Amino acid sequence: MNIKGKALIEIELSDKDQIDITLKTLKRVMDWPEDAYIDKVSGDLMRDEVCYTSHSFTDHIHIRTATEDDKAFQRILSKFRYSCNILS
């Protein structure tokens, strides 16, 4: 049996938690993988992945050519990261 009801719930989040939730939501909406960045030389959206064999090495994975939206989003991310450093 399913019973549907409505309730008013109040949840208090710290500033850092609010920023973390906002960033996760924006990254999902913008299709921006975790730890992605825009390469300054190529202008591509990239992600680094550490690979392990007998030695470890970093593989630079090309995601896509960065759009104007990607560039704007990276500027927004840097402001959020600055805010998080202040809150830490």
Secondary structure, DSSP 8 states (H G I E B T S, - for coil): --------------HHHHHHHHHHHHHHHTT--TTEEE-TTT-EEEEEEEEESSSEEEEEEEEEE--HHHHHHHHHHHHHHHHHHHH-
